[in-house]
Amino acid sequence: MVVLHVKRGEESCFLVETTTAEAMDAVIALVSELYHGRLRIERLCTAMEGLAAHGIMKTPQMQGLTDEQIRELK
C-alpha cells in the first residue's frame, strides 16, 4: 500500500491510496482525473458564490434598463 500526497507548490491538494503493483500509467491517469475533477468543482463553487453575490443575468430585453424602468414594465 502506498499513499501519494498530491501538492501544487506548497499547497496540499489531496491524498491518493494505491498499491505498488499498480502500473504507473494507471496511477498518473487516476491522479490527473482526480485533480481535474477537483478543479472543476472549485470553479463551480466560485461561480455559485458569484451568482449568490450578484444574482442572475437580466434577460436580453431588460439589459440596459434602470431598475425603475424594469419595475414600470412589470
Distance bins in CASP14 RR format, pairs under 12 A and 6 or more apart:
PFRMAT RR
TARGET T0000
AUTHOR 0000-0000-0000
RMODE 2
METHOD distances of the structure
MODEL  1
1 15 0 0 0 0 0 1 0 0 0 0 0
1 16 0 0 0 0 0 1 0 0 0 0 0
1 17 1 0 0 1 0 0 0 0 0 0 0
1 18 1 0 0 1 0 0 0 0 0 0 0
1 19 1 0 0 1 0 0 0 0 0 0 0
1 20 1 0 0 1 0 0 0 0 0 0 0
1 21 0 0 0 0 0 1 0 0 0 0 0
1 22 0 0 0 0 0 1 0 0 0 0 0
2 15 0 0 0 0 0 1 0 0 0 0 0
2 16 0 0 0 0 1 0 0 0 0 0 0
2 17 1 0 0 1 0 0 0 0 0 0 0
2 18 1 0 1 0 0 0 0 0 0 0 0
2 19 1 0 0 1 0 0 0 0 0 0 0
2 20 1 0 1 0 0 0 0 0 0 0 0
2 21 0 0 0 0 1 0 0 0 0 0 0
2 22 0 0 0 0 1 0 0 0 0 0 0
2 24 0 0 0 0 0 1 0 0 0 0 0
2 27 0 0 0 0 1 0 0 0 0 0 0
3 14 0 0 0 0 0 1 0 0 0 0 0
3 15 1 0 1 0 0 0 0 0 0 0 0
3 16 1 0 0 1 0 0 0 0 0 0 0
3 17 1 0 1 0 0 0 0 0 0 0 0
3 18 0 0 0 0 1 0 0 0 0 0 0
3 19 0 0 0 0 0 1 0 0 0 0 0
3 20 0 0 0 0 0 1 0 0 0 0 0
3 27 0 0 0 0 0 1 0 0 0 0 0
4 12 0 0 0 0 0 1 0 0 0 0 0
4 13 0 0 0 0 0 1 0 0 0 0 0
4 14 0 0 0 0 1 0 0 0 0 0 0
4 15 1 0 0 1 0 0 0 0 0 0 0
4 16 1 0 1 0 0 0 0 0 0 0 0
4 17 1 0 0 1 0 0 0 0 0 0 0
4 18 1 0 0 1 0 0 0 0 0 0 0
4 19 0 0 0 0 0 1 0 0 0 0 0
4 20 0 0 0 0 0 1 0 0 0 0 0
4 22 0 0 0 0 0 1 0 0 0 0 0
4 24 0 0 0 0 0 1 0 0 0 0 0
4 27 1 0 0 1 0 0 0 0 0 0 0
4 28 0 0 0 0 0 1 0 0 0 0 0
4 30 0 0 0 0 1 0 0 0 0 0 0
4 31 1 0 0 1 0 0 0 0 0 0 0
4 34 0 0 0 0 0 1 0 0 0 0 0
4 35 0 0 0 0 0 1 0 0 0 0 0
5 11 0 0 0 0 0 1 0 0 0 0 0
5 12 1 0 0 1 0 0 0 0 0 0 0
5 13 0 0 0 0 1 0 0 0 0 0 0
5 14 0 0 0 0 1 0 0 0 0 0 0
5 15 1 0 1 0 0 0 0 0 0 0 0
5 16 0 0 0 0 1 0 0 0 0 0 0
5 17 0 0 0 0 0 1 0 0 0 0 0
5 31 0 0 0 0 0 1 0 0 0 0 0
6 12 1 0 0 1 0 0 0 0 0 0 0
6 13 1 0 1 0 0 0 0 0 0 0 0
6 14 1 0 1 0 0 0 0 0 0 0 0
6 15 1 0 0 1 0 0 0 0 0 0 0
6 16 1 0 0 1 0 0 0 0 0 0 0
6 17 0 0 0 0 0 1 0 0 0 0 0
6 18 0 0 0 0 0 1 0 0 0 0 0
6 27 0 0 0 0 0 1 0 0 0 0 0
6 28 0 0 0 0 0 1 0 0 0 0 0
6 30 0 0 0 0 0 1 0 0 0 0 0
6 31 1 0 0 1 0 0 0 0 0 0 0
6 32 0 0 0 0 0 1 0 0 0 0 0
6 33 0 0 0 0 0 1 0 0 0 0 0
6 34 1 0 0 1 0 0 0 0 0 0 0
6 35 1 0 0 1 0 0 0 0 0 0 0
6 36 0 0 0 0 0 1 0 0 0 0 0
6 38 0 0 0 0 1 0 0 0 0 0 0
7 13 1 0 0 1 0 0 0 0 0 0 0
7 14 0 0 0 0 1 0 0 0 0 0 0
7 15 0 0 0 0 0 1 0 0 0 0 0
7 16 0 0 0 0 0 1 0 0 0 0 0
7 31 0 0 0 0 0 1 0 0 0 0 0
7 35 0 0 0 0 0 1 0 0 0 0 0
8 14 0 0 0 0 0 1 0 0 0 0 0
8 31 0 0 0 0 0 1 0 0 0 0 0
8 35 0 0 0 0 1 0 0 0 0 0 0
8 38 0 0 0 0 0 1 0 0 0 0 0
8 39 0 0 0 0 0 1 0 0 0 0 0
8 42 0 0 0 0 0 1 0 0 0 0 0
11 35 0 0 0 0 0 1 0 0 0 0 0
11 38 0 0 0 0 0 1 0 0 0 0 0
11 42 0 0 0 0 0 1 0 0 0 0 0
12 38 0 0 0 0 0 1 0 0 0 0 0
13 31 0 0 0 0 1 0 0 0 0 0 0
13 32 0 0 0 0 0 1 0 0 0 0 0
13 34 0 0 0 0 1 0 0 0 0 0 0
13 35 1 0 0 1 0 0 0 0 0 0 0
13 36 0 0 0 0 0 1 0 0 0 0 0
13 37 0 0 0 0 0 1 0 0 0 0 0
13 38 1 0 0 1 0 0 0 0 0 0 0
13 39 0 0 0 0 1 0 0 0 0 0 0
13 42 0 0 0 0 0 1 0 0 0 0 0
14 30 0 0 0 0 0 1 0 0 0 0 0
14 31 0 0 0 0 1 0 0 0 0 0 0
14 33 0 0 0 0 0 1 0 0 0 0 0
14 34 1 0 0 1 0 0 0 0 0 0 0
14 35 1 0 0 1 0 0 0 0 0 0 0
14 37 0 0 0 0 0 1 0 0 0 0 0
14 38 1 0 0 1 0 0 0 0 0 0 0
14 39 0 0 0 0 0 1 0 0 0 0 0
14 41 0 0 0 0 0 1 0 0 0 0 0
14 42 0 0 0 0 0 1 0 0 0 0 0
15 31 0 0 0 0 0 1 0 0 0 0 0
15 34 0 0 0 0 0 1 0 0 0 0 0
16 22 0 0 0 0 0 1 0 0 0 0 0
16 26 0 0 0 0 0 1 0 0 0 0 0
16 27 1 0 0 1 0 0 0 0 0 0 0
16 28 0 0 0 0 0 1 0 0 0 0 0
16 29 0 0 0 0 0 1 0 0 0 0 0
16 30 1 0 0 1 0 0 0 0 0 0 0
16 31 1 0 1 0 0 0 0 0 0 0 0
16 32 0 0 0 0 0 1 0 0 0 0 0
16 33 0 0 0 0 0 1 0 0 0 0 0
16 34 1 0 0 1 0 0 0 0 0 0 0
16 35 0 0 0 0 1 0 0 0 0 0 0
16 38 0 0 0 0 0 1 0 0 0 0 0
17 27 0 0 0 0 0 1 0 0 0 0 0
17 30 0 0 0 0 0 1 0 0 0 0 0
17 31 0 0 0 0 0 1 0 0 0 0 0
17 34 0 0 0 0 0 1 0 0 0 0 0
18 24 0 0 0 0 0 1 0 0 0 0 0
18 26 0 0 0 0 1 0 0 0 0 0 0
18 27 1 0 1 0 0 0 0 0 0 0 0
18 28 0 0 0 0 0 1 0 0 0 0 0
18 29 0 0 0 0 0 1 0 0 0 0 0
18 30 1 0 0 1 0 0 0 0 0 0 0
18 31 0 0 0 0 1 0 0 0 0 0 0
18 34 0 0 0 0 0 1 0 0 0 0 0
19 26 0 0 0 0 0 1 0 0 0 0 0
19 27 0 0 0 0 1 0 0 0 0 0 0
19 30 0 0 0 0 0 1 0 0 0 0 0
20 27 0 0 0 0 0 1 0 0 0 0 0
21 27 0 0 0 0 0 1 0 0 0 0 0
22 28 0 0 0 0 0 1 0 0 0 0 0
22 29 0 0 0 0 0 1 0 0 0 0 0
22 30 0 0 0 0 1 0 0 0 0 0 0
22 31 0 0 0 0 0 1 0 0 0 0 0
23 29 0 0 0 0 1 0 0 0 0 0 0
23 30 0 0 0 0 0 1 0 0 0 0 0
24 30 0 0 0 0 0 1 0 0 0 0 0
24 31 0 0 0 0 0 1 0 0 0 0 0
25 31 0 0 0 0 0 1 0 0 0 0 0
25 32 0 0 0 0 0 1 0 0 0 0 0
26 32 0 0 0 0 0 1 0 0 0 0 0
26 33 0 0 0 0 0 1 0 0 0 0 0
27 33 0 0 0 0 0 1 0 0 0 0 0
27 34 0 0 0 0 0 1 0 0 0 0 0
28 34 0 0 0 0 0 1 0 0 0 0 0
28 35 0 0 0 0 0 1 0 0 0 0 0
29 35 0 0 0 0 0 1 0 0 0 0 0
29 36 0 0 0 0 0 1 0 0 0 0 0
30 36 0 0 0 0 0 1 0 0 0 0 0
30 37 0 0 0 0 0 1 0 0 0 0 0
31 37 0 0 0 0 0 1 0 0 0 0 0
31 38 0 0 0 0 0 1 0 0 0 0 0
32 38 0 0 0 0 0 1 0 0 0 0 0
32 39 0 0 0 0 0 1 0 0 0 0 0
33 39 0 0 0 0 0 1 0 0 0 0 0
33 40 0 0 0 0 0 1 0 0 0 0 0
34 40 0 0 0 0 0 1 0 0 0 0 0
34 41 0 0 0 0 0 1 0 0 0 0 0
35 41 0 0 0 0 0 1 0 0 0 0 0
35 42 0 0 0 0 0 1 0 0 0 0 0
36 42 0 0 0 0 0 1 0 0 0 0 0
36 43 0 0 0 0 0 1 0 0 0 0 0
37 43 0 0 0 0 1 0 0 0 0 0 0
37 44 0 0 0 0 1 0 0 0 0 0 0
38 44 0 0 0 0 0 1 0 0 0 0 0
38 45 0 0 0 0 0 1 0 0 0 0 0
39 45 0 0 0 0 0 1 0 0 0 0 0
39 46 0 0 0 0 0 1 0 0 0 0 0
40 46 0 0 0 0 0 1 0 0 0 0 0
40 47 0 0 0 0 0 1 0 0 0 0 0
41 47 0 0 0 0 0 1 0 0 0 0 0
41 48 0 0 0 0 0 1 0 0 0 0 0
42 48 0 0 0 0 0 1 0 0 0 0 0
42 49 0 0 0 0 0 1 0 0 0 0 0
43 49 0 0 0 0 0 1 0 0 0 0 0
43 50 0 0 0 0 0 1 0 0 0 0 0
44 50 0 0 0 0 0 1 0 0 0 0 0
44 51 0 0 0 0 0 1 0 0 0 0 0
45 51 0 0 0 0 0 1 0 0 0 0 0
45 52 0 0 0 0 0 1 0 0 0 0 0
46 52 0 0 0 0 0 1 0 0 0 0 0
46 53 0 0 0 0 0 1 0 0 0 0 0
47 53 0 0 0 0 0 1 0 0 0 0 0
47 54 0 0 0 0 0 1 0 0 0 0 0
47 55 0 0 0 0 0 1 0 0 0 0 0
47 56 0 0 0 0 0 1 0 0 0 0 0
48 54 0 0 0 0 0 1 0 0 0 0 0
48 55 0 0 0 0 0 1 0 0 0 0 0
48 56 0 0 0 0 0 1 0 0 0 0 0
49 55 0 0 0 0 0 1 0 0 0 0 0
50 56 0 0 0 0 0 1 0 0 0 0 0
50 57 0 0 0 0 0 1 0 0 0 0 0
51 57 0 0 0 0 1 0 0 0 0 0 0
56 62 0 0 0 0 0 1 0 0 0 0 0
57 63 1 0 0 1 0 0 0 0 0 0 0
57 64 0 0 0 0 0 1 0 0 0 0 0
58 64 1 0 0 1 0 0 0 0 0 0 0
58 65 1 0 0 1 0 0 0 0 0 0 0
58 66 0 0 0 0 0 1 0 0 0 0 0
58 67 0 0 0 0 0 1 0 0 0 0 0
58 69 0 0 0 0 0 1 0 0 0 0 0
58 70 1 0 0 1 0 0 0 0 0 0 0
58 73 0 0 0 0 0 1 0 0 0 0 0
59 65 0 0 0 0 0 1 0 0 0 0 0
59 70 0 0 0 0 1 0 0 0 0 0 0
59 73 0 0 0 0 0 1 0 0 0 0 0
59 74 0 0 0 0 0 1 0 0 0 0 0
61 69 0 0 0 0 0 1 0 0 0 0 0
61 70 0 0 0 0 1 0 0 0 0 0 0
61 73 0 0 0 0 1 0 0 0 0 0 0
61 74 0 0 0 0 0 1 0 0 0 0 0
62 69 0 0 0 0 1 0 0 0 0 0 0
62 70 1 0 1 0 0 0 0 0 0 0 0
62 71 0 0 0 0 0 1 0 0 0 0 0
62 72 0 0 0 0 0 1 0 0 0 0 0
62 73 1 0 0 1 0 0 0 0 0 0 0
62 74 0 0 0 0 1 0 0 0 0 0 0
63 69 0 0 0 0 0 1 0 0 0 0 0
63 70 0 0 0 0 0 1 0 0 0 0 0
64 70 0 0 0 0 1 0 0 0 0 0 0
65 71 0 0 0 0 1 0 0 0 0 0 0
65 72 0 0 0 0 1 0 0 0 0 0 0
65 73 1 0 0 1 0 0 0 0 0 0 0
65 74 0 0 0 0 0 1 0 0 0 0 0
66 72 0 0 0 0 1 0 0 0 0 0 0
66 73 0 0 0 0 0 1 0 0 0 0 0
67 73 0 0 0 0 0 1 0 0 0 0 0
67 74 0 0 0 0 0 1 0 0 0 0 0
68 74 0 0 0 0 0 1 0 0 0 0 0
END
